[in-house]
Amino acid sequence: MAAIIASIAAFALIGTTFYALGSAARMRDKEKKQRVALEAVILEFKPRQRQQANSGRG
């Protein structure tokens, strides 16, 4: 009986460990996607700001 309870506890521990690892991986991927989107926005706006500054000077 104790062996059954111990094996159930071990499986529960392993399951929660894999769940936590998977959750952390999903969060990391989400942060990478947000960072890439932010970099795309910054790169898109930089040339426009330069063009406006150059057209204002000329």
C-alpha distance matrix in Angstrom:
0.0 3.8 5.4 5.2 6.5 8.7 10.0 10.8 12.5 14.3 15.6 16.8 18.6 20.2 21.2 22.8 24.5 26.1 27.1 28.8 30.6 31.8 33.0 34.9 36.5 37.7 39.2 40.9 42.4 43.6 45.3 46.9 48.3 49.6 51.2 52.9 54.2 55.6 57.3 58.8 60.2 61.6 63.2 64.6 66.3 67.7 70.4 71.5 72.0 74.0 76.1 76.9 77.8 80.0 81.7 82.4 84.1 86.1
3.8 0.0 3.8 5.4 5.1 6.1 8.6 9.9 10.5 12.2 14.3 15.3 16.4 18.3 19.8 21.1 22.4 24.4 25.6 26.9 28.6 30.2 31.4 32.9 34.7 36.1 37.4 39.0 40.7 41.9 43.4 45.1 46.7 47.9 49.3 51.1 52.6 53.8 55.4 57.1 58.5 59.7 61.3 62.9 64.5 65.8 68.6 69.7 70.1 72.0 74.2 75.0 75.8 78.0 79.8 80.5 82.0 84.2
5.4 3.8 0.0 3.8 5.5 5.0 6.1 8.6 9.8 10.3 12.2 14.1 15.1 16.3 18.1 19.9 20.9 22.5 24.1 25.6 26.9 28.5 30.0 31.5 32.9 34.5 36.1 37.4 39.0 40.5 42.0 43.5 45.1 46.6 47.9 49.4 51.1 52.4 53.8 55.5 57.1 58.4 59.7 61.4 63.1 64.3 67.0 68.3 68.8 70.6 72.8 73.7 74.5 76.6 78.4 79.3 80.8 82.8
5.2 5.4 3.8 0.0 3.8 5.4 5.2 6.2 8.6 9.8 10.6 12.3 14.2 15.3 16.4 18.4 19.9 21.2 22.4 24.3 25.8 26.9 28.4 30.3 31.7 32.9 34.6 36.2 37.5 38.9 40.7 42.2 43.5 45.0 46.6 48.1 49.5 51.0 52.6 54.0 55.6 57.0 58.4 59.9 61.7 63.1 65.7 66.8 67.4 69.4 71.4 72.3 73.3 75.4 77.0 77.9 79.5 81.5
6.5 5.1 5.5 3.8 0.0 3.8 5.5 5.1 6.2 8.6 9.9 10.5 12.3 14.3 15.2 16.5 18.3 20.1 20.9 22.5 24.4 25.7 26.7 28.6 30.3 31.5 32.8 34.6 36.2 37.3 38.9 40.7 42.1 43.3 44.9 46.6 47.9 49.3 51.0 52.6 53.9 55.3 56.9 58.4 60.0 61.4 64.1 65.1 65.6 67.7 69.8 70.5 71.4 73.7 75.3 76.0 77.7 79.8
8.7 6.1 5.0 5.4 3.8 0.0 3.8 5.5 5.1 6.1 8.7 9.8 10.5 12.3 14.1 15.4 16.4 18.5 19.8 21.0 22.6 24.3 25.6 27.0 28.7 30.3 31.6 33.0 34.8 36.1 37.5 39.1 40.8 42.1 43.4 45.2 46.7 47.9 49.4 51.2 52.7 53.9 55.4 57.1 58.7 59.9 62.6 63.8 64.2 66.1 68.4 69.2 70.0 72.1 74.0 74.7 76.2 78.3
10.0 8.6 6.1 5.2 5.5 3.8 0.0 3.8 5.4 5.0 6.2 8.5 9.8 10.5 12.1 14.2 15.2 16.6 18.2 19.9 21.1 22.5 24.2 25.8 27.0 28.6 30.3 31.6 33.0 34.6 36.2 37.6 39.1 40.7 42.0 43.5 45.1 46.6 48.0 49.5 51.2 52.5 53.9 55.5 57.3 58.5 61.1 62.4 63.0 64.8 66.9 67.9 68.8 70.8 72.6 73.5 75.0 77.0
10.8 9.9 8.6 6.2 5.1 5.5 3.8 0.0 3.8 5.4 5.2 6.1 8.6 9.9 10.4 12.3 14.2 15.4 16.3 18.3 20.0 21.0 22.3 24.3 25.8 26.9 28.5 30.3 31.6 32.8 34.6 36.2 37.5 38.9 40.5 42.1 43.4 44.9 46.6 48.0 49.5 50.9 52.4 53.8 55.6 57.0 59.6 60.7 61.3 63.3 65.3 66.2 67.2 69.3 71.0 71.8 73.5 75.4
12.5 10.5 9.8 8.6 6.2 5.1 5.4 3.8 0.0 3.8 5.5 5.0 6.1 8.6 9.8 10.6 12.2 14.3 15.2 16.4 18.4 19.9 20.9 22.5 24.4 25.7 26.9 28.6 30.3 31.5 32.9 34.7 36.2 37.4 38.9 40.7 42.1 43.3 45.0 46.6 48.0 49.3 50.9 52.5 54.0 55.3 58.1 59.2 59.6 61.6 63.8 64.5 65.4 67.6 69.4 70.0 71.6 73.7
14.3 12.2 10.3 9.8 8.6 6.1 5.0 5.4 3.8 0.0 3.8 5.4 5.1 6.2 8.5 10.0 10.5 12.4 14.2 15.4 16.6 18.4 19.9 21.2 22.7 24.4 25.8 27.1 28.8 30.3 31.7 33.2 34.9 36.3 37.6 39.2 40.9 42.2 43.5 45.3 46.9 48.0 49.4 51.2 52.9 54.0 56.7 58.0 58.5 60.3 62.5 63.4 64.2 66.3 68.1 68.9 70.4 72.4
15.6 14.3 12.2 10.6 9.9 8.7 6.2 5.2 5.5 3.8 0.0 3.8 5.4 5.1 6.0 8.6 9.8 10.6 12.1 14.2 15.3 16.4 18.1 19.9 21.1 22.4 24.3 25.7 27.0 28.5 30.3 31.6 33.0 34.6 36.1 37.5 39.0 40.6 42.0 43.5 45.2 46.6 47.9 49.4 51.3 52.6 55.1 56.3 57.0 58.9 60.9 61.9 62.9 64.9 66.6 67.5 69.1 71.0
16.8 15.3 14.1 12.3 10.5 9.8 8.5 6.1 5.0 5.4 3.8 0.0 3.8 5.5 5.0 6.2 8.5 10.0 10.4 12.2 14.2 15.3 16.3 18.3 20.0 21.0 22.4 24.3 25.7 26.8 28.5 30.3 31.6 32.9 34.5 36.2 37.4 38.8 40.6 42.1 43.5 44.9 46.5 47.9 49.5 51.0 53.7 54.7 55.2 57.3 59.3 60.1 61.1 63.3 64.9 65.7 67.4 69.4
18.6 16.4 15.1 14.2 12.3 10.5 9.8 8.6 6.1 5.1 5.4 3.8 0.0 3.8 5.4 5.3 6.1 8.7 9.9 10.6 12.4 14.3 15.3 16.5 18.4 20.0 21.1 22.6 24.5 25.8 27.1 28.7 30.5 31.7 32.9 34.8 36.3 37.5 39.0 40.8 42.3 43.4 45.0 46.7 48.2 49.4 52.2 53.4 53.7 55.7 57.9 58.7 59.5 61.7 63.5 64.2 65.7 67.8
20.2 18.3 16.3 15.3 14.3 12.3 10.5 9.9 8.6 6.2 5.1 5.5 3.8 0.0 3.8 5.5 5.1 6.3 8.6 9.9 10.6 12.3 14.2 15.4 16.6 18.4 20.1 21.2 22.7 24.4 25.9 27.2 28.8 30.5 31.7 33.2 34.9 36.3 37.6 39.2 41.0 42.2 43.4 45.2 47.0 48.1 50.7 52.1 52.6 54.4 56.5 57.6 58.4 60.4 62.2 63.1 64.6 66.5
21.2 19.8 18.1 16.4 15.2 14.1 12.1 10.4 9.8 8.5 6.0 5.0 5.4 3.8 0.0 3.8 5.4 5.3 6.2 8.6 10.0 10.6 12.2 14.3 15.4 16.5 18.4 20.0 21.2 22.5 24.4 25.9 27.1 28.7 30.3 31.7 33.1 34.7 36.2 37.6 39.2 40.7 42.1 43.5 45.3 46.8 49.3 50.4 51.1 53.1 55.0 56.0 57.0 59.1 60.7 61.6 63.3 65.2
22.8 21.1 19.9 18.4 16.5 15.4 14.2 12.3 10.6 10.0 8.6 6.2 5.3 5.5 3.8 0.0 3.8 5.5 4.9 6.1 8.6 9.7 10.3 12.2 14.1 15.2 16.4 18.2 19.9 20.9 22.4 24.3 25.7 26.9 28.4 30.2 31.5 32.8 34.5 36.1 37.5 38.8 40.4 41.9 43.5 44.9 47.6 48.7 49.1 51.2 53.3 54.0 55.0 57.2 58.8 59.6 61.3 63.3
24.5 22.4 20.9 19.9 18.3 16.4 15.2 14.2 12.2 10.5 9.8 8.5 6.1 5.1 5.4 3.8 0.0 3.8 5.4 5.2 6.2 8.6 9.9 10.7 12.4 14.3 15.5 16.6 18.5 20.1 21.2 22.7 24.6 25.9 27.0 28.8 30.5 31.7 33.0 34.8 36.4 37.5 39.0 40.7 42.4 43.5 46.2 47.5 47.9 49.7 52.0 52.9 53.7 55.7 57.6 58.4 59.9 61.9
26.1 24.4 22.5 21.2 20.1 18.5 16.6 15.4 14.3 12.4 10.6 10.0 8.7 6.3 5.3 5.5 3.8 0.0 3.8 5.4 5.0 6.1 8.5 9.8 10.5 12.2 14.2 15.3 16.5 18.3 20.0 21.1 22.6 24.4 25.7 27.0 28.7 30.2 31.5 33.0 34.8 36.1 37.3 39.0 40.9 42.1 44.6 45.9 46.6 48.4 50.4 51.5 52.5 54.4 56.1 57.2 58.7 60.5
27.1 25.6 24.1 22.4 20.9 19.8 18.2 16.3 15.2 14.2 12.1 10.4 9.9 8.6 6.2 4.9 5.4 3.8 0.0 3.8 5.5 5.1 6.1 8.6 9.9 10.6 12.3 14.2 15.4 16.5 18.4 20.0 21.2 22.6 24.3 25.8 27.1 28.6 30.3 31.7 33.2 34.7 36.1 37.5 39.3 40.8 43.3 44.4 45.1 47.1 49.0 49.9 51.0 53.1 54.7 55.6 57.3 59.1
28.8 26.9 25.6 24.3 22.5 21.0 19.9 18.3 16.4 15.4 14.2 12.2 10.6 9.9 8.6 6.1 5.2 5.4 3.8 0.0 3.8 5.4 5.1 6.1 8.6 9.9 10.6 12.3 14.3 15.3 16.5 18.4 20.1 21.1 22.5 24.4 25.8 26.9 28.5 30.3 31.7 32.9 34.5 36.1 37.7 38.9 41.7 42.8 43.2 45.2 47.4 48.2 49.0 51.2 53.0 53.7 55.3 57.3
30.6 28.6 26.9 25.8 24.4 22.6 21.1 20.0 18.4 16.6 15.3 14.2 12.4 10.6 10.0 8.6 6.2 5.0 5.5 3.8 0.0 3.8 5.4 5.1 6.2 8.7 10.0 10.6 12.4 14.3 15.4 16.6 18.5 20.1 21.0 22.6 24.5 25.8 27.0 28.7 30.5 31.6 32.8 34.7 36.4 37.5 40.1 41.5 42.0 43.7 45.9 47.0 47.8 49.7 51.6 52.5 54.0 55.9
31.8 30.2 28.5 26.9 25.7 24.3 22.5 21.0 19.9 18.4 16.4 15.3 14.3 12.3 10.6 9.7 8.6 6.1 5.1 5.4 3.8 0.0 3.8 5.4 5.1 6.2 8.7 9.9 10.6 12.3 14.3 15.4 16.6 18.5 20.0 21.2 22.7 24.4 25.8 27.1 28.9 30.4 31.6 33.0 35.0 36.3 38.8 40.0 40.8 42.6 44.6 45.6 46.7 48.6 50.3 51.4 53.0 54.7
33.0 31.4 30.0 28.4 26.7 25.6 24.2 22.3 20.9 19.9 18.1 16.3 15.3 14.2 12.2 10.3 9.9 8.5 6.1 5.1 5.4 3.8 0.0 3.8 5.4 5.1 6.3 8.6 9.9 10.6 12.4 14.3 15.4 16.6 18.4 20.1 21.2 22.6 24.4 25.9 27.2 28.7 30.3 31.7 33.3 34.8 37.4 38.4 39.0 41.1 43.1 43.9 45.0 47.1 48.7 49.5 51.2 53.2
34.9 32.9 31.5 30.3 28.6 27.0 25.8 24.3 22.5 21.2 19.9 18.3 16.5 15.4 14.3 12.2 10.7 9.8 8.6 6.1 5.1 5.4 3.8 0.0 3.8 5.4 5.1 6.2 8.7 9.8 10.6 12.3 14.3 15.4 16.4 18.4 20.0 21.0 22.5 24.4 25.8 26.9 28.4 30.2 31.7 32.9 35.7 36.9 37.3 39.1 41.4 42.2 43.0 45.2 47.0 47.8 49.3 51.3
36.5 34.7 32.9 31.7 30.3 28.7 27.0 25.8 24.4 22.7 21.1 20.0 18.4 16.6 15.4 14.1 12.4 10.5 9.9 8.6 6.2 5.1 5.4 3.8 0.0 3.8 5.4 5.1 6.2 8.6 9.9 10.6 12.4 14.3 15.3 16.5 18.5 20.0 21.0 22.6 24.5 25.7 26.8 28.6 30.5 31.6 34.1 35.5 36.2 37.9 40.0 41.1 42.0 43.9 45.7 46.8 48.3 50.0
37.7 36.1 34.5 32.9 31.5 30.3 28.6 26.9 25.7 24.4 22.4 21.0 20.0 18.4 16.5 15.2 14.3 12.2 10.6 9.9 8.7 6.2 5.1 5.4 3.8 0.0 3.8 5.4 5.1 6.1 8.6 9.9 10.6 12.4 14.2 15.4 16.6 18.4 20.0 21.2 22.8 24.4 25.7 27.0 28.9 30.4 32.9 34.0 34.8 36.8 38.6 39.6 40.8 42.7 44.3 45.3 47.1 48.8
39.2 37.4 36.1 34.6 32.8 31.6 30.3 28.5 26.9 25.8 24.3 22.4 21.1 20.1 18.4 16.4 15.5 14.2 12.3 10.6 10.0 8.7 6.3 5.1 5.4 3.8 0.0 3.8 5.4 5.0 6.2 8.6 9.9 10.6 12.2 14.2 15.3 16.4 18.3 20.0 21.1 22.5 24.2 25.7 27.1 28.6 31.4 32.3 32.8 34.9 36.9 37.7 38.7 40.9 42.5 43.3 45.0 47.0
40.9 39.0 37.4 36.2 34.6 33.0 31.6 30.3 28.6 27.1 25.7 24.3 22.6 21.2 20.0 18.2 16.6 15.3 14.2 12.3 10.6 9.9 8.6 6.2 5.1 5.4 3.8 0.0 3.8 5.4 5.1 6.2 8.7 9.9 10.5 12.3 14.3 15.3 16.4 18.4 20.0 21.0 22.4 24.2 25.9 26.9 29.6 31.0 31.4 33.2 35.4 36.4 37.2 39.2 41.1 42.0 43.4 45.3
42.4 40.7 39.0 37.5 36.2 34.8 33.0 31.6 30.3 28.8 27.0 25.7 24.5 22.7 21.2 19.9 18.5 16.5 15.4 14.3 12.4 10.6 9.9 8.7 6.2 5.1 5.4 3.8 0.0 3.8 5.4 5.1 6.2 8.7 9.8 10.6 12.3 14.2 15.3 16.5 18.5 20.0 21.0 22.5 24.6 25.8 28.2 29.5 30.4 32.1 34.0 35.2 36.4 38.1 39.8 41.0 42.6 44.2
43.6 41.9 40.5 38.9 37.3 36.1 34.6 32.8 31.5 30.3 28.5 26.8 25.8 24.4 22.5 20.9 20.1 18.3 16.5 15.3 14.3 12.3 10.6 9.8 8.6 6.1 5.0 5.4 3.8 0.0 3.8 5.4 5.1 6.3 8.6 9.9 10.6 12.3 14.3 15.4 16.7 18.5 20.0 21.1 22.9 24.6 27.1 27.9 28.8 30.9 32.6 33.5 34.8 36.8 38.3 39.3 41.1 42.8
45.3 43.4 42.0 40.7 38.9 37.5 36.2 34.6 32.9 31.7 30.3 28.5 27.1 25.9 24.4 22.4 21.2 20.0 18.4 16.5 15.4 14.3 12.4 10.6 9.9 8.6 6.2 5.1 5.4 3.8 0.0 3.8 5.4 5.1 6.1 8.6 9.8 10.4 12.2 14.2 15.3 16.4 18.2 19.8 21.2 22.5 25.3 26.3 26.8 28.8 30.9 31.7 32.6 34.7 36.4 37.3 38.9 40.8
46.9 45.1 43.5 42.2 40.7 39.1 37.6 36.2 34.7 33.2 31.6 30.3 28.7 27.2 25.9 24.3 22.7 21.1 20.0 18.4 16.6 15.4 14.3 12.3 10.6 9.9 8.6 6.2 5.1 5.4 3.8 0.0 3.8 5.4 5.0 6.1 8.6 9.8 10.5 12.2 14.2 15.2 16.3 18.1 20.0 21.0 23.5 25.0 25.7 27.3 29.4 30.6 31.5 33.3 35.1 36.3 37.7 39.4
48.3 46.7 45.1 43.5 42.1 40.8 39.1 37.5 36.2 34.9 33.0 31.6 30.5 28.8 27.1 25.7 24.6 22.6 21.2 20.1 18.5 16.6 15.4 14.3 12.4 10.6 9.9 8.7 6.2 5.1 5.4 3.8 0.0 3.8 5.4 5.1 6.2 8.6 9.9 10.6 12.4 14.3 15.3 16.4 18.6 20.2 22.4 23.5 24.6 26.4 28.1 29.3 30.6 32.4 33.8 35.1 36.9 38.4
49.6 47.9 46.6 45.0 43.3 42.1 40.7 38.9 37.4 36.3 34.6 32.9 31.7 30.5 28.7 26.9 25.9 24.4 22.6 21.1 20.1 18.5 16.6 15.4 14.3 12.4 10.6 9.9 8.7 6.3 5.1 5.4 3.8 0.0 3.8 5.5 5.1 6.1 8.6 9.8 10.6 12.3 14.2 15.2 16.7 18.5 21.1 21.8 22.5 24.8 26.6 27.3 28.6 30.7 32.1 33.0 34.9 36.7
51.2 49.3 47.9 46.6 44.9 43.4 42.0 40.5 38.9 37.6 36.1 34.5 32.9 31.7 30.3 28.4 27.0 25.7 24.3 22.5 21.0 20.0 18.4 16.4 15.3 14.2 12.2 10.5 9.8 8.6 6.1 5.0 5.4 3.8 0.0 3.8 5.4 5.1 6.2 8.6 9.9 10.5 12.2 14.1 15.5 16.5 19.3 20.6 21.0 22.8 25.0 25.9 26.8 28.8 30.6 31.5 33.0 34.9
52.9 51.1 49.4 48.1 46.6 45.2 43.5 42.1 40.7 39.2 37.5 36.2 34.8 33.2 31.7 30.2 28.8 27.0 25.8 24.4 22.6 21.2 20.1 18.4 16.5 15.4 14.2 12.3 10.6 9.9 8.6 6.1 5.1 5.5 3.8 0.0 3.8 5.4 5.1 6.2 8.7 9.9 10.4 12.1 14.3 15.4 17.6 19.1 20.2 21.7 23.5 24.9 26.1 27.6 29.3 30.7 32.2 33.7
54.2 52.6 51.1 49.5 47.9 46.7 45.1 43.4 42.1 40.9 39.0 37.4 36.3 34.9 33.1 31.5 30.5 28.7 27.1 25.8 24.5 22.7 21.2 20.0 18.5 16.6 15.3 14.3 12.3 10.6 9.8 8.6 6.2 5.1 5.4 3.8 0.0 3.8 5.5 5.1 6.3 8.7 9.9 10.5 12.5 14.5 16.6 17.4 18.6 20.7 22.2 23.2 24.7 26.5 27.8 29.1 31.0 32.5
55.6 53.8 52.4 51.0 49.3 47.9 46.6 44.9 43.3 42.2 40.6 38.8 37.5 36.3 34.7 32.8 31.7 30.2 28.6 26.9 25.8 24.4 22.6 21.0 20.0 18.4 16.4 15.3 14.2 12.3 10.4 9.8 8.6 6.1 5.1 5.4 3.8 0.0 3.8 5.4 5.1 6.2 8.6 9.8 10.7 12.4 15.2 16.0 16.5 18.7 20.6 21.3 22.5 24.6 26.1 27.0 28.8 30.6
57.3 55.4 53.8 52.6 51.0 49.4 48.0 46.6 45.0 43.5 42.0 40.6 39.0 37.6 36.2 34.5 33.0 31.5 30.3 28.5 27.0 25.8 24.4 22.5 21.0 20.0 18.3 16.4 15.3 14.3 12.2 10.5 9.9 8.6 6.2 5.1 5.5 3.8 0.0 3.8 5.4 5.0 6.0 8.4 9.9 10.6 13.2 14.8 15.4 16.9 19.0 20.3 21.1 22.9 24.7 25.9 27.3 29.0
58.8 57.1 55.5 54.0 52.6 51.2 49.5 48.0 46.6 45.3 43.5 42.1 40.8 39.2 37.6 36.1 34.8 33.0 31.7 30.3 28.7 27.1 25.9 24.4 22.6 21.2 20.0 18.4 16.5 15.4 14.2 12.2 10.6 9.8 8.6 6.2 5.1 5.4 3.8 0.0 3.8 5.5 5.1 6.0 8.6 10.1 11.9 13.2 14.6 16.2 17.6 19.1 20.6 22.0 23.4 25.0 26.7 28.0
60.2 58.5 57.1 55.6 53.9 52.7 51.2 49.5 48.0 46.9 45.2 43.5 42.3 41.0 39.2 37.5 36.4 34.8 33.2 31.7 30.5 28.9 27.2 25.8 24.5 22.8 21.1 20.0 18.5 16.7 15.3 14.2 12.4 10.6 9.9 8.7 6.3 5.1 5.4 3.8 0.0 3.8 5.5 5.0 6.2 8.7 10.9 11.3 12.4 14.7 16.1 16.9 18.5 20.5 21.6 22.8 24.8 26.3
61.6 59.7 58.4 57.0 55.3 53.9 52.5 50.9 49.3 48.0 46.6 44.9 43.4 42.2 40.7 38.8 37.5 36.1 34.7 32.9 31.6 30.4 28.7 26.9 25.7 24.4 22.5 21.0 20.0 18.5 16.4 15.2 14.3 12.3 10.5 9.9 8.7 6.2 5.0 5.5 3.8 0.0 3.8 5.4 5.3 6.2 9.3 10.3 10.5 12.5 14.6 15.5 16.4 18.4 20.1 21.1 22.7 24.5
63.2 61.3 59.7 58.4 56.9 55.4 53.9 52.4 50.9 49.4 47.9 46.5 45.0 43.4 42.1 40.4 39.0 37.3 36.1 34.5 32.8 31.6 30.3 28.4 26.8 25.7 24.2 22.4 21.0 20.0 18.2 16.3 15.3 14.2 12.2 10.4 9.9 8.6 6.0 5.1 5.5 3.8 0.0 3.8 5.5 5.4 7.3 9.3 10.4 11.4 13.2 15.0 16.0 17.3 19.1 20.7 22.0 23.3
64.6 62.9 61.4 59.9 58.4 57.1 55.5 53.8 52.5 51.2 49.4 47.9 46.7 45.2 43.5 41.9 40.7 39.0 37.5 36.1 34.7 33.0 31.7 30.2 28.6 27.0 25.7 24.2 22.5 21.1 19.8 18.1 16.4 15.2 14.1 12.1 10.5 9.8 8.4 6.0 5.0 5.4 3.8 0.0 3.8 5.7 6.5 7.3 9.4 11.0 11.8 13.4 15.2 16.5 17.6 19.3 21.2 22.3
66.3 64.5 63.1 61.7 60.0 58.7 57.3 55.6 54.0 52.9 51.3 49.5 48.2 47.0 45.3 43.5 42.4 40.9 39.3 37.7 36.4 35.0 33.3 31.7 30.5 28.9 27.1 25.9 24.6 22.9 21.2 20.0 18.6 16.7 15.5 14.3 12.5 10.7 9.9 8.6 6.2 5.3 5.5 3.8 0.0 3.8 5.7 5.3 6.3 8.8 10.0 10.7 12.4 14.3 15.4 16.6 18.6 20.1
67.7 65.8 64.3 63.1 61.4 59.9 58.5 57.0 55.3 54.0 52.6 51.0 49.4 48.1 46.8 44.9 43.5 42.1 40.8 38.9 37.5 36.3 34.8 32.9 31.6 30.4 28.6 26.9 25.8 24.6 22.5 21.0 20.2 18.5 16.5 15.4 14.5 12.4 10.6 10.1 8.7 6.2 5.4 5.7 3.8 0.0 3.8 5.4 5.2 6.3 8.7 10.0 10.7 12.3 14.3 15.5 16.8 18.4
70.4 68.6 67.0 65.7 64.1 62.6 61.1 59.6 58.1 56.7 55.1 53.7 52.2 50.7 49.3 47.6 46.2 44.6 43.3 41.7 40.1 38.8 37.4 35.7 34.1 32.9 31.4 29.6 28.2 27.1 25.3 23.5 22.4 21.1 19.3 17.6 16.6 15.2 13.2 11.9 10.9 9.3 7.3 6.5 5.7 3.8 0.0 3.8 5.4 5.0 6.1 8.6 9.7 10.3 12.0 14.0 15.3 16.2
71.5 69.7 68.3 66.8 65.1 63.8 62.4 60.7 59.2 58.0 56.3 54.7 53.4 52.1 50.4 48.7 47.5 45.9 44.4 42.8 41.5 40.0 38.4 36.9 35.5 34.0 32.3 31.0 29.5 27.9 26.3 25.0 23.5 21.8 20.6 19.1 17.4 16.0 14.8 13.2 11.3 10.3 9.3 7.3 5.3 5.4 3.8 0.0 3.8 5.4 5.0 6.1 8.5 9.8 10.4 12.1 14.2 15.3
72.0 70.1 68.8 67.4 65.6 64.2 63.0 61.3 59.6 58.5 57.0 55.2 53.7 52.6 51.1 49.1 47.9 46.6 45.1 43.2 42.0 40.8 39.0 37.3 36.2 34.8 32.8 31.4 30.4 28.8 26.8 25.7 24.6 22.5 21.0 20.2 18.6 16.5 15.4 14.6 12.4 10.5 10.4 9.4 6.3 5.2 5.4 3.8 0.0 3.8 5.5 5.2 6.1 8.6 9.9 10.6 12.4 14.3
74.0 72.0 70.6 69.4 67.7 66.1 64.8 63.3 61.6 60.3 58.9 57.3 55.7 54.4 53.1 51.2 49.7 48.4 47.1 45.2 43.7 42.6 41.1 39.1 37.9 36.8 34.9 33.2 32.1 30.9 28.8 27.3 26.4 24.8 22.8 21.7 20.7 18.7 16.9 16.2 14.7 12.5 11.4 11.0 8.8 6.3 5.0 5.4 3.8 0.0 3.8 5.4 5.0 6.0 8.4 9.8 10.6 12.2
76.1 74.2 72.8 71.4 69.8 68.4 66.9 65.3 63.8 62.5 60.9 59.3 57.9 56.5 55.0 53.3 52.0 50.4 49.0 47.4 45.9 44.6 43.1 41.4 40.0 38.6 36.9 35.4 34.0 32.6 30.9 29.4 28.1 26.6 25.0 23.5 22.2 20.6 19.0 17.6 16.1 14.6 13.2 11.8 10.0 8.7 6.1 5.0 5.5 3.8 0.0 3.8 5.4 5.1 5.9 8.4 9.9 10.4
76.9 75.0 73.7 72.3 70.5 69.2 67.9 66.2 64.5 63.4 61.9 60.1 58.7 57.6 56.0 54.0 52.9 51.5 49.9 48.2 47.0 45.6 43.9 42.2 41.1 39.6 37.7 36.4 35.2 33.5 31.7 30.6 29.3 27.3 25.9 24.9 23.2 21.3 20.3 19.1 16.9 15.5 15.0 13.4 10.7 10.0 8.6 6.1 5.2 5.4 3.8 0.0 3.8 5.5 5.2 6.0 8.6 10.0
77.8 75.8 74.5 73.3 71.4 70.0 68.8 67.2 65.4 64.2 62.9 61.1 59.5 58.4 57.0 55.0 53.7 52.5 51.0 49.0 47.8 46.7 45.0 43.0 42.0 40.8 38.7 37.2 36.4 34.8 32.6 31.5 30.6 28.6 26.8 26.1 24.7 22.5 21.1 20.6 18.5 16.4 16.0 15.2 12.4 10.7 9.7 8.5 6.1 5.0 5.4 3.8 0.0 3.8 5.6 5.1 6.3 8.8
80.0 78.0 76.6 75.4 73.7 72.1 70.8 69.3 67.6 66.3 64.9 63.3 61.7 60.4 59.1 57.2 55.7 54.4 53.1 51.2 49.7 48.6 47.1 45.2 43.9 42.7 40.9 39.2 38.1 36.8 34.7 33.3 32.4 30.7 28.8 27.6 26.5 24.6 22.9 22.0 20.5 18.4 17.3 16.5 14.3 12.3 10.3 9.8 8.6 6.0 5.1 5.5 3.8 0.0 3.8 5.4 5.2 6.2
81.7 79.8 78.4 77.0 75.3 74.0 72.6 71.0 69.4 68.1 66.6 64.9 63.5 62.2 60.7 58.8 57.6 56.1 54.7 53.0 51.6 50.3 48.7 47.0 45.7 44.3 42.5 41.1 39.8 38.3 36.4 35.1 33.8 32.1 30.6 29.3 27.8 26.1 24.7 23.4 21.6 20.1 19.1 17.6 15.4 14.3 12.0 10.4 9.9 8.4 5.9 5.2 5.6 3.8 0.0 3.8 5.5 5.2
82.4 80.5 79.3 77.9 76.0 74.7 73.5 71.8 70.0 68.9 67.5 65.7 64.2 63.1 61.6 59.6 58.4 57.2 55.6 53.7 52.5 51.4 49.5 47.8 46.8 45.3 43.3 42.0 41.0 39.3 37.3 36.3 35.1 33.0 31.5 30.7 29.1 27.0 25.9 25.0 22.8 21.1 20.7 19.3 16.6 15.5 14.0 12.1 10.6 9.8 8.4 6.0 5.1 5.4 3.8 0.0 3.8 5.6
84.1 82.0 80.8 79.5 77.7 76.2 75.0 73.5 71.6 70.4 69.1 67.4 65.7 64.6 63.3 61.3 59.9 58.7 57.3 55.3 54.0 53.0 51.2 49.3 48.3 47.1 45.0 43.4 42.6 41.1 38.9 37.7 36.9 34.9 33.0 32.2 31.0 28.8 27.3 26.7 24.8 22.7 22.0 21.2 18.6 16.8 15.3 14.2 12.4 10.6 9.9 8.6 6.3 5.2 5.5 3.8 0.0 3.8
86.1 84.2 82.8 81.5 79.8 78.3 77.0 75.4 73.7 72.4 71.0 69.4 67.8 66.5 65.2 63.3 61.9 60.5 59.1 57.3 55.9 54.7 53.2 51.3 50.0 48.8 47.0 45.3 44.2 42.8 40.8 39.4 38.4 36.7 34.9 33.7 32.5 30.6 29.0 28.0 26.3 24.5 23.3 22.3 20.1 18.4 16.2 15.3 14.3 12.2 10.4 10.0 8.8 6.2 5.2 5.6 3.8 0.0
